Amino acid sequence: MKQINFSSVFDTLAVKQGSMNEQVQTPDGRIWEYLYATEAISAFMIATRPANTTVTTVSSSSNSRSQKVFITEASAGWTVNAYCDHWIDINTGTGAGQIAKVKGNTADTLELYEQYALATGLAVADSGFAICHQPDAEKSPVTTEITPVQGVAQVAFASGDYGYFLKRGIGGVFAGNASITINESITTGDDTEGYGLIGTTAKGLYDENYVGRVLIAASAGDEVCLADINVI
């Protein structure tokens, strides 16, 4: 695993400097993942993956090497390069059953990596696909205990920032409970976005998220507690 210094994991930049979803390790053994913040995320908030984006009425076209690497949705209005390194699943109509990875995009066209060029072209009449936001992060939603956790911010992110989120190791995390004691687990689902709750003893990984385990008790609600983060 790639090793980086401590200062790098606390840098947040508006321009991508690393590989999306790359996991790295700091000298203290903690593991971090490089993500894009789709909204402002405060330090110590839990980050989750945004919902998939569904796109319909799309067509495809080829590059100079006759590889079908361009997918167009005429009225998309996408932010340029917002979908770099995102995976897509063509799941309806002509060309359904193909999976590809996006190299970059304009306001209306995705460009695929050549090794993921489409074998079957797409048709405006019926083709559609879903974009998976695996490289992205947003604040964990309220009251939702099952949602893909990306990591825990250890520094503040502005909307549109790139940077590292803590996946494994000791760090801070906001807890919403009025009292959270040592060794209790933390899950998502508080009434404040990005805050965690005490895990339910009777529930397992299929019933609620496991974000980490409390190392030092927090005596009041909505405050940061020290935890051993272990995002699975």
Contacts in CASP RR format, 6 or more apart in sequence:
PFRMAT RR
TARGET T0000
AUTHOR 0000-0000-0000
METHOD contacts of the structure
MODEL  1
MKQINFSSVFDTLAVKQGSMNEQVQTPDGRIWEYLYATEAISAFMIATRP
ANTTVTTVSSSSNSRSQKVFITEASAGWTVNAYCDHWIDINTGTGAGQIA
KVKGNTADTLELYEQYALATGLAVADSGFAICHQPDAEKSPVTTEITPVQ
GVAQVAFASGDYGYFLKRGIGGVFAGNASITINESITTGDDTEGYGLIGT
TAKGLYDENYVGRVLIAASAGDEVCLADINVI
1 23 0 8 1.000
1 24 0 8 1.000
1 25 0 8 1.000
1 31 0 8 1.000
2 22 0 8 1.000
2 23 0 8 1.000
2 24 0 8 1.000
2 25 0 8 1.000
3 24 0 8 1.000
3 25 0 8 1.000
3 26 0 8 1.000
3 27 0 8 1.000
4 24 0 8 1.000
4 25 0 8 1.000
4 26 0 8 1.000
4 32 0 8 1.000
5 26 0 8 1.000
5 27 0 8 1.000
6 26 0 8 1.000
6 27 0 8 1.000
6 28 0 8 1.000
8 24 0 8 1.000
8 164 0 8 1.000
9 24 0 8 1.000
9 26 0 8 1.000
9 32 0 8 1.000
9 154 0 8 1.000
9 155 0 8 1.000
9 163 0 8 1.000
9 164 0 8 1.000
9 166 0 8 1.000
10 154 0 8 1.000
10 155 0 8 1.000
11 17 0 8 1.000
11 163 0 8 1.000
12 37 0 8 1.000
12 155 0 8 1.000
12 156 0 8 1.000
12 157 0 8 1.000
12 158 0 8 1.000
12 161 0 8 1.000
12 162 0 8 1.000
12 163 0 8 1.000
13 161 0 8 1.000
13 162 0 8 1.000
13 163 0 8 1.000
14 158 0 8 1.000
14 160 0 8 1.000
14 161 0 8 1.000
14 162 0 8 1.000
15 162 0 8 1.000
16 36 0 8 1.000
16 84 0 8 1.000
16 162 0 8 1.000
17 162 0 8 1.000
18 34 0 8 1.000
18 162 0 8 1.000
19 34 0 8 1.000
19 85 0 8 1.000
20 34 0 8 1.000
20 35 0 8 1.000
20 36 0 8 1.000
20 84 0 8 1.000
20 85 0 8 1.000
20 135 0 8 1.000
21 33 0 8 1.000
21 34 0 8 1.000
21 35 0 8 1.000
21 85 0 8 1.000
21 134 0 8 1.000
21 135 0 8 1.000
22 33 0 8 1.000
22 34 0 8 1.000
23 31 0 8 1.000
23 32 0 8 1.000
23 33 0 8 1.000
23 34 0 8 1.000
23 167 0 8 1.000
24 31 0 8 1.000
24 32 0 8 1.000
24 33 0 8 1.000
24 34 0 8 1.000
24 164 0 8 1.000
25 31 0 8 1.000
25 32 0 8 1.000
26 32 0 8 1.000
29 169 0 8 1.000
30 166 0 8 1.000
30 168 0 8 1.000
30 169 0 8 1.000
30 170 0 8 1.000
30 171 0 8 1.000
31 166 0 8 1.000
31 167 0 8 1.000
31 168 0 8 1.000
31 169 0 8 1.000
32 164 0 8 1.000
32 165 0 8 1.000
32 166 0 8 1.000
32 167 0 8 1.000
33 150 0 8 1.000
33 151 0 8 1.000
33 164 0 8 1.000
33 165 0 8 1.000
33 167 0 8 1.000
34 162 0 8 1.000
34 163 0 8 1.000
34 164 0 8 1.000
35 47 0 8 1.000
35 135 0 8 1.000
35 136 0 8 1.000
35 137 0 8 1.000
35 150 0 8 1.000
35 151 0 8 1.000
35 162 0 8 1.000
35 163 0 8 1.000
35 164 0 8 1.000
35 165 0 8 1.000
36 135 0 8 1.000
36 136 0 8 1.000
36 137 0 8 1.000
36 160 0 8 1.000
36 161 0 8 1.000
36 162 0 8 1.000
36 163 0 8 1.000
37 47 0 8 1.000
37 136 0 8 1.000
37 137 0 8 1.000
37 138 0 8 1.000
37 157 0 8 1.000
37 158 0 8 1.000
37 159 0 8 1.000
37 160 0 8 1.000
37 161 0 8 1.000
37 162 0 8 1.000
37 163 0 8 1.000
38 50 0 8 1.000
38 133 0 8 1.000
38 136 0 8 1.000
38 137 0 8 1.000
38 138 0 8 1.000
38 159 0 8 1.000
38 160 0 8 1.000
39 138 0 8 1.000
39 139 0 8 1.000
39 159 0 8 1.000
40 156 0 8 1.000
40 157 0 8 1.000
40 158 0 8 1.000
40 159 0 8 1.000
41 47 0 8 1.000
41 137 0 8 1.000
41 138 0 8 1.000
41 139 0 8 1.000
41 153 0 8 1.000
41 156 0 8 1.000
41 157 0 8 1.000
41 194 0 8 1.000
42 153 0 8 1.000
42 156 0 8 1.000
42 174 0 8 1.000
43 153 0 8 1.000
43 154 0 8 1.000
43 155 0 8 1.000
43 156 0 8 1.000
44 152 0 8 1.000
44 153 0 8 1.000
44 154 0 8 1.000
44 171 0 8 1.000
44 172 0 8 1.000
44 173 0 8 1.000
44 174 0 8 1.000
44 224 0 8 1.000
45 139 0 8 1.000
45 140 0 8 1.000
45 152 0 8 1.000
45 153 0 8 1.000
45 173 0 8 1.000
45 174 0 8 1.000
45 193 0 8 1.000
45 194 0 8 1.000
45 195 0 8 1.000
46 139 0 8 1.000
46 140 0 8 1.000
46 149 0 8 1.000
46 151 0 8 1.000
46 152 0 8 1.000
46 173 0 8 1.000
46 174 0 8 1.000
46 188 0 8 1.000
46 194 0 8 1.000
46 195 0 8 1.000
46 196 0 8 1.000
46 211 0 8 1.000
47 137 0 8 1.000
47 138 0 8 1.000
47 139 0 8 1.000
47 140 0 8 1.000
47 149 0 8 1.000
47 150 0 8 1.000
47 151 0 8 1.000
47 152 0 8 1.000
47 153 0 8 1.000
47 165 0 8 1.000
47 194 0 8 1.000
48 137 0 8 1.000
48 138 0 8 1.000
48 139 0 8 1.000
48 140 0 8 1.000
48 141 0 8 1.000
48 147 0 8 1.000
48 148 0 8 1.000
48 149 0 8 1.000
48 150 0 8 1.000
48 188 0 8 1.000
49 133 0 8 1.000
49 134 0 8 1.000
49 136 0 8 1.000
49 137 0 8 1.000
49 138 0 8 1.000
49 147 0 8 1.000
49 148 0 8 1.000
49 149 0 8 1.000
49 150 0 8 1.000
50 133 0 8 1.000
50 136 0 8 1.000
50 137 0 8 1.000
50 138 0 8 1.000
51 133 0 8 1.000
52 130 0 8 1.000
52 131 0 8 1.000
52 132 0 8 1.000
52 133 0 8 1.000
53 130 0 8 1.000
53 131 0 8 1.000
53 133 0 8 1.000
54 128 0 8 1.000
54 129 0 8 1.000
54 130 0 8 1.000
55 73 0 8 1.000
55 76 0 8 1.000
55 128 0 8 1.000
55 129 0 8 1.000
55 130 0 8 1.000
55 131 0 8 1.000
56 73 0 8 1.000
56 92 0 8 1.000
56 127 0 8 1.000
56 128 0 8 1.000
57 73 0 8 1.000
57 74 0 8 1.000
57 124 0 8 1.000
57 127 0 8 1.000
57 128 0 8 1.000
58 71 0 8 1.000
58 72 0 8 1.000
58 73 0 8 1.000
58 122 0 8 1.000
58 124 0 8 1.000
58 127 0 8 1.000
58 128 0 8 1.000
58 129 0 8 1.000
59 71 0 8 1.000
59 72 0 8 1.000
59 122 0 8 1.000
59 123 0 8 1.000
59 124 0 8 1.000
59 127 0 8 1.000
60 68 0 8 1.000
60 70 0 8 1.000
60 71 0 8 1.000
60 72 0 8 1.000
60 118 0 8 1.000
60 121 0 8 1.000
60 122 0 8 1.000
60 127 0 8 1.000
61 68 0 8 1.000
61 70 0 8 1.000
61 72 0 8 1.000
62 68 0 8 1.000
62 69 0 8 1.000
62 70 0 8 1.000
63 69 0 8 1.000
63 70 0 8 1.000
63 114 0 8 1.000
65 114 0 8 1.000
67 114 0 8 1.000
67 117 0 8 1.000
68 117 0 8 1.000
68 118 0 8 1.000
68 119 0 8 1.000
68 120 0 8 1.000
68 121 0 8 1.000
69 103 0 8 1.000
69 111 0 8 1.000
69 112 0 8 1.000
69 113 0 8 1.000
69 114 0 8 1.000
69 116 0 8 1.000
69 117 0 8 1.000
69 118 0 8 1.000
70 109 0 8 1.000
70 110 0 8 1.000
70 111 0 8 1.000
70 112 0 8 1.000
71 88 0 8 1.000
71 109 0 8 1.000
71 110 0 8 1.000
71 112 0 8 1.000
71 118 0 8 1.000
71 122 0 8 1.000
71 129 0 8 1.000
72 108 0 8 1.000
72 109 0 8 1.000
72 110 0 8 1.000
73 108 0 8 1.000
73 109 0 8 1.000
74 108 0 8 1.000
75 108 0 8 1.000
76 107 0 8 1.000
76 108 0 8 1.000
77 107 0 8 1.000
77 108 0 8 1.000
78 105 0 8 1.000
78 106 0 8 1.000
78 107 0 8 1.000
78 108 0 8 1.000
79 107 0 8 1.000
80 105 0 8 1.000
80 106 0 8 1.000
80 107 0 8 1.000
81 104 0 8 1.000
81 105 0 8 1.000
82 105 0 8 1.000
83 102 0 8 1.000
83 104 0 8 1.000
83 105 0 8 1.000
83 110 0 8 1.000
83 131 0 8 1.000
84 102 0 8 1.000
84 103 0 8 1.000
84 104 0 8 1.000
84 105 0 8 1.000
84 135 0 8 1.000
85 101 0 8 1.000
85 102 0 8 1.000
85 103 0 8 1.000
85 135 0 8 1.000
86 101 0 8 1.000
86 102 0 8 1.000
86 131 0 8 1.000
86 132 0 8 1.000
86 133 0 8 1.000
86 134 0 8 1.000
86 135 0 8 1.000
87 99 0 8 1.000
87 100 0 8 1.000
87 101 0 8 1.000
87 102 0 8 1.000
87 131 0 8 1.000
87 132 0 8 1.000
87 134 0 8 1.000
88 99 0 8 1.000
88 100 0 8 1.000
88 101 0 8 1.000
88 102 0 8 1.000
88 110 0 8 1.000
88 129 0 8 1.000
88 130 0 8 1.000
88 131 0 8 1.000
88 132 0 8 1.000
89 97 0 8 1.000
89 98 0 8 1.000
89 99 0 8 1.000
89 129 0 8 1.000
89 130 0 8 1.000
89 132 0 8 1.000
90 96 0 8 1.000
90 97 0 8 1.000
90 98 0 8 1.000
90 99 0 8 1.000
90 100 0 8 1.000
90 118 0 8 1.000
90 122 0 8 1.000
90 127 0 8 1.000
90 128 0 8 1.000
90 129 0 8 1.000
91 97 0 8 1.000
91 128 0 8 1.000
91 129 0 8 1.000
91 130 0 8 1.000
92 126 0 8 1.000
92 127 0 8 1.000
92 128 0 8 1.000
92 129 0 8 1.000
93 123 0 8 1.000
93 126 0 8 1.000
93 127 0 8 1.000
93 128 0 8 1.000
94 120 0 8 1.000
94 121 0 8 1.000
94 122 0 8 1.000
94 123 0 8 1.000
94 125 0 8 1.000
94 126 0 8 1.000
94 127 0 8 1.000
95 118 0 8 1.000
95 120 0 8 1.000
95 121 0 8 1.000
95 122 0 8 1.000
95 127 0 8 1.000
96 127 0 8 1.000
96 128 0 8 1.000
98 118 0 8 1.000
98 119 0 8 1.000
98 120 0 8 1.000
99 116 0 8 1.000
100 112 0 8 1.000
100 113 0 8 1.000
100 116 0 8 1.000
100 117 0 8 1.000
100 118 0 8 1.000
101 112 0 8 1.000
101 113 0 8 1.000
101 116 0 8 1.000
102 110 0 8 1.000
102 111 0 8 1.000
102 112 0 8 1.000
102 113 0 8 1.000
102 131 0 8 1.000
103 111 0 8 1.000
103 112 0 8 1.000
103 113 0 8 1.000
104 110 0 8 1.000
104 111 0 8 1.000
105 111 0 8 1.000
112 118 0 8 1.000
121 127 0 8 1.000
122 128 0 8 1.000
136 150 0 8 1.000
137 150 0 8 1.000
137 151 0 8 1.000
137 153 0 8 1.000
137 157 0 8 1.000
137 165 0 8 1.000
139 193 0 8 1.000
139 194 0 8 1.000
140 147 0 8 1.000
140 149 0 8 1.000
140 188 0 8 1.000
140 189 0 8 1.000
140 193 0 8 1.000
140 194 0 8 1.000
140 195 0 8 1.000
140 196 0 8 1.000
141 147 0 8 1.000
141 188 0 8 1.000
141 189 0 8 1.000
141 193 0 8 1.000
142 189 0 8 1.000
142 190 0 8 1.000
142 191 0 8 1.000
142 192 0 8 1.000
142 193 0 8 1.000
143 189 0 8 1.000
143 190 0 8 1.000
143 191 0 8 1.000
144 188 0 8 1.000
144 189 0 8 1.000
145 187 0 8 1.000
145 188 0 8 1.000
145 189 0 8 1.000
145 197 0 8 1.000
145 203 0 8 1.000
145 207 0 8 1.000
145 208 0 8 1.000
145 209 0 8 1.000
146 207 0 8 1.000
146 208 0 8 1.000
146 209 0 8 1.000
147 188 0 8 1.000
147 209 0 8 1.000
149 188 0 8 1.000
149 209 0 8 1.000
149 211 0 8 1.000
149 231 0 8 1.000
150 165 0 8 1.000
150 231 0 8 1.000
151 165 0 8 1.000
151 166 0 8 1.000
151 167 0 8 1.000
151 211 0 8 1.000
151 229 0 8 1.000
151 231 0 8 1.000
152 165 0 8 1.000
152 166 0 8 1.000
152 171 0 8 1.000
152 172 0 8 1.000
152 173 0 8 1.000
152 211 0 8 1.000
152 229 0 8 1.000
152 231 0 8 1.000
153 165 0 8 1.000
153 166 0 8 1.000
154 165 0 8 1.000
154 166 0 8 1.000
154 171 0 8 1.000
154 172 0 8 1.000
157 163 0 8 1.000
166 229 0 8 1.000
167 229 0 8 1.000
167 231 0 8 1.000
168 229 0 8 1.000
168 230 0 8 1.000
168 231 0 8 1.000
169 228 0 8 1.000
169 229 0 8 1.000
169 230 0 8 1.000
170 215 0 8 1.000
170 226 0 8 1.000
170 227 0 8 1.000
170 228 0 8 1.000
170 229 0 8 1.000
171 226 0 8 1.000
171 227 0 8 1.000
171 228 0 8 1.000
171 229 0 8 1.000
172 224 0 8 1.000
172 225 0 8 1.000
172 226 0 8 1.000
172 227 0 8 1.000
172 229 0 8 1.000
173 186 0 8 1.000
173 196 0 8 1.000
173 211 0 8 1.000
173 212 0 8 1.000
173 224 0 8 1.000
173 225 0 8 1.000
173 227 0 8 1.000
173 229 0 8 1.000
174 190 0 8 1.000
174 192 0 8 1.000
174 194 0 8 1.000
174 195 0 8 1.000
174 196 0 8 1.000
174 222 0 8 1.000
174 223 0 8 1.000
174 224 0 8 1.000
174 225 0 8 1.000
175 186 0 8 1.000
175 190 0 8 1.000
175 195 0 8 1.000
175 196 0 8 1.000
175 197 0 8 1.000
175 198 0 8 1.000
175 214 0 8 1.000
175 218 0 8 1.000
175 221 0 8 1.000
175 222 0 8 1.000
175 223 0 8 1.000
175 224 0 8 1.000
175 225 0 8 1.000
176 190 0 8 1.000
176 191 0 8 1.000
176 192 0 8 1.000
176 195 0 8 1.000
176 196 0 8 1.000
176 197 0 8 1.000
176 221 0 8 1.000
176 222 0 8 1.000
176 223 0 8 1.000
177 190 0 8 1.000
177 196 0 8 1.000
177 197 0 8 1.000
177 198 0 8 1.000
177 218 0 8 1.000
177 221 0 8 1.000
178 220 0 8 1.000
178 221 0 8 1.000
179 217 0 8 1.000
179 218 0 8 1.000
179 219 0 8 1.000
179 220 0 8 1.000
179 221 0 8 1.000
180 186 0 8 1.000
180 198 0 8 1.000
180 214 0 8 1.000
180 217 0 8 1.000
180 218 0 8 1.000
180 221 0 8 1.000
180 225 0 8 1.000
181 214 0 8 1.000
181 217 0 8 1.000
182 214 0 8 1.000
182 215 0 8 1.000
182 216 0 8 1.000
182 217 0 8 1.000
183 213 0 8 1.000
183 214 0 8 1.000
184 198 0 8 1.000
184 199 0 8 1.000
184 213 0 8 1.000
184 214 0 8 1.000
185 198 0 8 1.000
185 199 0 8 1.000
185 210 0 8 1.000
185 211 0 8 1.000
185 212 0 8 1.000
185 213 0 8 1.000
185 214 0 8 1.000
186 196 0 8 1.000
186 197 0 8 1.000
186 198 0 8 1.000
186 199 0 8 1.000
186 210 0 8 1.000
186 211 0 8 1.000
186 212 0 8 1.000
186 213 0 8 1.000
186 214 0 8 1.000
186 227 0 8 1.000
187 196 0 8 1.000
187 197 0 8 1.000
187 198 0 8 1.000
187 199 0 8 1.000
187 200 0 8 1.000
187 208 0 8 1.000
187 209 0 8 1.000
187 210 0 8 1.000
187 211 0 8 1.000
188 194 0 8 1.000
188 196 0 8 1.000
188 197 0 8 1.000
188 208 0 8 1.000
188 209 0 8 1.000
188 211 0 8 1.000
189 195 0 8 1.000
189 196 0 8 1.000
189 197 0 8 1.000
190 196 0 8 1.000
190 197 0 8 1.000
192 222 0 8 1.000
195 222 0 8 1.000
196 211 0 8 1.000
199 208 0 8 1.000
200 207 0 8 1.000
200 208 0 8 1.000
204 210 0 8 1.000
205 232 0 8 1.000
210 230 0 8 1.000
210 231 0 8 1.000
210 232 0 8 1.000
211 227 0 8 1.000
211 229 0 8 1.000
211 230 0 8 1.000
211 231 0 8 1.000
212 227 0 8 1.000
212 228 0 8 1.000
212 229 0 8 1.000
212 230 0 8 1.000
212 231 0 8 1.000
213 227 0 8 1.000
213 228 0 8 1.000
213 230 0 8 1.000
214 225 0 8 1.000
214 226 0 8 1.000
214 227 0 8 1.000
215 225 0 8 1.000
215 226 0 8 1.000
215 227 0 8 1.000
215 228 0 8 1.000
216 225 0 8 1.000
216 226 0 8 1.000
217 225 0 8 1.000
218 224 0 8 1.000
218 225 0 8 1.000
END
